[in-house]
Amino acid sequence: MKEKFGVFDAVVYLLMAFVLVVTLYPLLHVVAVSFSDSAMILQNKVGIIPRGFSLGAYEKILETMKVPRAFFNSILYAVVGTTVNLIMTAVMAYPLSKSDLVGRSIFMKLIIFTLLFNGGTIPTYLVVDALGLIDSMWSLVLPNAVWTMELFILVSFYRSLPVSLFESAKLDGASELTILLRIVLPLSKASLASIALFDFMGHWNSYFLPLIYLTSSEKFPLQLVLKDMLISDSTEVSGLVESAALTPAAVKNATIVITMVPVMLVYPFAQKYFVKGVMIGSIKG
């Protein structure tokens, strides 16, 4: 029987349409400006469709080393940081998911404590400085090697796995490391993919940590370079504008579009792991 389309459904669809428009319009406008001719931009004639299609802004950005180098730095920091996060979180969550772990409650309470309190920016900076990590990639990666909320998510998932899986593996002589690598991690693809996506986004959008830990401009990620362009009105933008008769808006919006490309590429690949029933078929009745 066909369900009746009521007032509530109409309101929901209208709200969804409104959110869609509010979300997409700024994105489409940024893309349109980045591909538009400077004259059209100055006349404020660009909406969500490029006017006077031009790749001048992208060509000039790619001709300089600053933006491409920052883009590579951001990719490097995000990939290495995500890898470290996944390894540390997956390994740390496994023993914490065991009810018979000695001192488990104490460890969990200490971890929960970090959600409420932290050392603060200055003490953390002093620790990073004492370890000789200032102005290095590891100053961005190691202080955030484990994110507490994601650790709890993975611990909860591990605890949801049937005990019979572990008992069968131990009867076959498997060690804890073998169980983790051969059984637990393959069954955790969906959870790990979700965590990896959050980790990647966190590292890619990171701004404050590079700002305080990195001192060499050649090591700056794309977010710091974008900040200079959007806020500081850097000479880099002025030089590009003067050399190619480009508007600052075109260069800035083109840089913003470049920062969105990795995210748009990562989401489709990670989405295929967001599936239900990862446990189906893992245990025979």
C-alpha positions as CSV (number, residue, x, y, z in Angstrom):
1,M,0.0,0.0,0.0
2,K,1.4,3.4,-1.0
3,E,2.1,5.7,2.0
4,K,0.4,9.0,2.1
5,F,2.5,12.1,1.5
6,G,1.6,14.4,4.5
7,V,2.4,17.9,5.7
8,F,5.2,16.6,7.8
9,D,6.9,15.0,4.8
10,A,6.6,18.3,2.9
11,V,8.2,20.3,5.7
12,V,11.1,17.8,5.9
13,Y,11.7,18.0,2.2
14,L,11.6,21.8,2.3
15,L,14.1,21.9,5.2
16,M,16.4,19.5,3.3
17,A,16.1,21.6,0.2
18,F,17.0,24.7,2.2
19,V,20.0,23.1,3.8
20,L,21.1,21.8,0.4
21,V,20.9,25.3,-1.1
22,V,22.6,27.0,1.8
23,T,25.4,24.4,1.7
24,L,26.0,24.2,-2.0
25,Y,25.7,27.9,-3.0
26,P,28.9,29.1,-1.3
27,L,30.8,26.1,-2.7
28,L,29.6,26.6,-6.2
29,H,30.3,30.3,-6.0
30,V,33.9,29.7,-5.0
31,V,34.4,27.3,-7.8
32,A,32.7,29.7,-10.3
33,V,34.9,32.6,-9.3
34,S,38.1,30.6,-9.5
35,F,37.2,29.7,-13.2
36,S,35.9,33.1,-14.2
37,D,37.5,36.0,-16.1
38,S,38.8,38.8,-14.0
39,A,36.6,41.4,-15.7
40,M,33.5,39.5,-14.8
41,I,34.6,39.1,-11.2
42,L,35.3,42.8,-10.9
43,Q,31.9,43.6,-12.2
44,N,30.4,41.2,-9.7
45,K,28.6,39.2,-12.4
46,V,29.7,35.7,-11.2
47,G,27.1,33.6,-9.4
48,I,27.3,29.8,-9.4
49,I,28.3,29.5,-13.0
50,P,31.7,30.7,-14.3
51,R,31.6,33.8,-16.5
52,G,34.3,34.2,-19.2
53,F,35.9,30.8,-18.4
54,S,39.5,31.2,-17.5
55,L,42.3,29.0,-16.0
56,G,44.6,31.9,-15.4
57,A,44.4,31.7,-11.6
58,Y,45.2,28.0,-11.5
59,E,48.1,28.4,-14.0
60,K,49.7,31.2,-12.0
61,I,49.3,29.3,-8.7
62,L,50.9,26.2,-10.1
63,E,53.7,28.2,-11.7
64,T,54.9,29.3,-8.2
65,M,56.4,26.8,-5.7
66,K,54.6,28.1,-2.7
67,V,51.2,26.6,-3.1
68,P,52.3,23.3,-4.7
69,R,54.9,22.8,-2.0
70,A,52.3,23.6,0.7
71,F,49.9,21.2,-1.0
72,F,52.5,18.4,-0.9
73,N,53.2,19.2,2.8
74,S,49.5,18.9,3.7
75,I,49.2,15.6,1.9
76,L,52.3,14.3,3.6
77,Y,51.2,15.4,7.1
78,A,47.7,14.1,6.6
79,V,48.8,10.7,5.3
80,V,51.5,10.1,7.9
81,G,49.3,11.4,10.7
82,T,46.4,9.3,9.7
83,T,48.6,6.2,9.5
84,V,50.1,6.8,12.9
85,N,46.6,7.4,14.3
86,L,45.2,4.2,12.9
87,I,48.1,2.0,14.1
88,M,48.2,3.5,17.6
89,T,44.4,3.5,18.0
90,A,43.9,-0.1,16.7
91,V,46.7,-1.5,18.9
92,M,45.8,0.4,22.0
93,A,42.1,-0.4,21.7
94,Y,42.6,-4.1,21.6
95,P,43.9,-4.7,25.1
96,L,41.5,-2.1,26.5
97,S,38.6,-4.1,25.1
98,K,39.5,-7.1,27.2
99,S,37.6,-7.4,30.4
100,D,40.3,-9.5,32.1
101,L,43.0,-6.8,31.5
102,V,44.7,-6.0,34.8
103,G,44.1,-2.4,35.7
104,R,41.7,-1.9,32.8
105,S,39.3,0.4,34.8
106,I,42.3,2.6,35.9
107,F,43.5,2.9,32.3
108,M,40.0,3.8,31.1
109,K,39.6,6.4,33.8
110,L,42.9,8.0,32.9
111,I,41.9,8.1,29.3
112,I,38.6,9.7,30.1
113,F,40.4,12.2,32.2
114,T,42.1,13.5,29.0
115,L,38.6,14.4,27.6
116,L,38.0,16.8,30.5
117,F,41.5,18.2,31.1
118,N,44.7,18.6,29.1
119,G,48.1,20.0,29.7
120,G,47.5,23.2,27.8
121,T,49.3,24.8,24.9
122,I,52.4,26.1,26.8
123,P,53.2,22.8,28.6
124,T,52.6,20.8,25.5
125,Y,54.9,23.2,23.5
126,L,57.6,22.8,26.1
127,V,57.4,19.0,25.9
128,V,57.6,19.1,22.1
129,D,60.5,21.6,22.3
130,A,62.3,19.4,24.8
131,L,62.0,16.4,22.5
132,G,63.5,18.4,19.7
133,L,60.4,18.2,17.5
134,I,59.9,21.9,16.8
135,D,59.8,22.7,13.1
136,S,59.3,19.1,12.1
137,M,56.5,17.0,10.8
138,W,56.5,14.9,14.0
139,S,55.5,17.9,16.1
140,L,52.1,17.7,14.3
141,V,51.8,13.9,14.4
142,L,53.1,12.6,17.7
143,P,51.2,14.9,20.1
144,N,48.0,13.7,18.5
145,A,48.9,10.0,17.9
146,V,45.7,8.9,19.7
147,W,42.4,10.7,19.7
148,T,40.4,9.7,22.7
149,M,36.9,9.6,21.2
150,E,38.0,7.4,18.3
151,L,39.8,5.1,20.8
152,F,36.5,4.7,22.6
153,I,34.7,4.0,19.3
154,L,37.1,1.3,18.4
155,V,37.1,-0.2,22.0
156,S,33.3,-0.4,21.8
157,F,33.5,-2.1,18.4
158,Y,36.1,-4.7,19.6
159,R,33.9,-5.5,22.6
160,S,31.0,-6.1,20.3
161,L,32.8,-8.9,18.5
162,P,31.6,-12.4,19.6
163,V,33.8,-14.1,22.2
164,S,33.6,-17.3,20.3
165,L,35.8,-15.8,17.6
166,F,38.7,-15.3,20.1
167,E,38.1,-18.7,21.7
168,S,38.2,-20.5,18.4
169,A,41.4,-18.7,17.4
170,K,43.1,-19.5,20.7
171,L,42.1,-23.2,20.4
172,D,43.9,-23.2,17.0
173,G,47.0,-21.8,18.7
174,A,46.7,-18.2,17.5
175,S,48.5,-15.6,19.6
176,E,47.0,-12.3,20.6
177,L,48.9,-10.5,17.8
178,T,47.7,-13.0,15.3
179,I,44.1,-12.6,16.4
180,L,44.4,-8.8,16.1
181,L,46.0,-8.8,12.7
182,R,44.1,-11.8,11.1
183,I,40.7,-11.6,12.7
184,V,39.9,-8.3,14.5
185,L,41.3,-5.8,12.0
186,P,39.7,-7.4,8.9
187,L,36.4,-7.3,10.7
188,S,37.0,-3.7,11.7
189,K,37.3,-2.2,8.1
190,A,34.1,-0.1,8.5
191,S,35.1,1.3,11.8
192,L,38.7,1.9,10.8
193,A,37.6,3.6,7.5
194,S,35.4,5.9,9.5
195,I,38.1,6.7,11.9
196,A,40.6,7.2,9.1
197,L,38.3,9.7,7.4
198,F,38.0,11.7,10.6
199,D,41.8,11.5,11.2
200,F,42.5,12.6,7.6
201,M,40.1,15.6,7.9
202,G,41.5,16.6,11.2
203,H,45.1,16.6,9.9
204,W,44.2,18.2,6.6
205,N,42.3,21.1,8.3
206,S,44.8,21.5,11.1
207,Y,45.8,25.1,11.4
208,F,46.8,25.9,15.0
209,L,49.4,23.2,15.5
210,P,51.4,24.1,12.3
211,L,51.1,27.8,13.3
212,I,52.9,27.3,16.6
213,Y,55.2,24.4,15.9
214,L,56.5,25.1,12.3
215,T,58.9,28.0,11.8
216,S,60.2,27.3,8.3
217,S,57.9,28.7,5.5
218,E,58.9,25.8,3.2
219,K,57.3,23.4,5.7
220,F,54.0,25.2,6.0
221,P,50.9,23.3,5.1
222,L,48.3,24.6,2.7
223,Q,46.1,25.9,5.5
224,L,48.8,28.4,6.6
225,V,49.4,29.6,3.0
226,L,45.7,30.0,2.5
227,K,45.5,32.0,5.7
228,D,48.1,34.4,4.4
229,M,46.2,34.8,1.2
230,L,42.8,35.3,2.8
231,I,43.7,37.4,5.8
232,S,47.2,38.8,5.5
233,D,46.9,40.0,1.9
234,S,50.3,38.5,1.3
235,T,52.7,39.7,-1.3
236,E,52.4,36.3,-3.0
237,V,48.9,37.2,-4.0
238,S,49.9,40.7,-5.0
239,G,52.7,39.4,-7.2
240,L,50.4,36.9,-9.0
241,V,47.8,39.6,-9.5
242,E,50.2,42.1,-11.0
243,S,52.0,39.6,-13.2
244,A,48.9,38.2,-14.8
245,A,46.2,40.9,-14.5
246,L,44.3,38.6,-12.1
247,T,41.9,39.7,-9.4
248,P,42.9,38.7,-5.8
249,A,39.5,37.0,-5.6
250,A,40.3,34.7,-8.5
251,V,43.7,33.6,-6.9
252,K,42.2,33.1,-3.4
253,N,39.2,31.1,-4.6
254,A,41.4,29.0,-6.8
255,T,43.5,28.2,-3.8
256,I,40.4,27.3,-1.8
257,V,39.3,24.9,-4.5
258,I,42.7,23.2,-4.5
259,T,42.3,22.6,-0.7
260,M,39.0,20.9,-1.3
261,V,40.3,18.4,-4.0
262,P,41.8,15.8,-1.6
263,V,38.7,15.7,0.6
264,M,36.4,15.3,-2.5
265,L,38.6,12.4,-3.6
266,V,38.9,10.7,-0.2
267,Y,35.2,10.6,0.6
268,P,34.0,8.3,-2.2
269,F,36.7,5.7,-1.5
270,A,36.0,5.7,2.3
271,Q,32.3,5.6,1.8
272,K,32.3,2.1,0.3
273,Y,33.4,0.8,3.8
274,F,30.5,2.4,5.5
275,V,28.4,-0.7,5.3
276,K,26.3,-2.7,7.7
277,G,26.7,-6.4,8.5
278,V,30.5,-6.7,8.6
279,M,30.0,-9.6,10.9
280,I,27.7,-11.6,8.5
281,G,29.4,-14.8,7.7
282,S,32.2,-14.5,10.2
283,I,30.7,-17.2,12.4
284,K,29.1,-20.3,11.3
285,G,26.1,-21.4,13.3
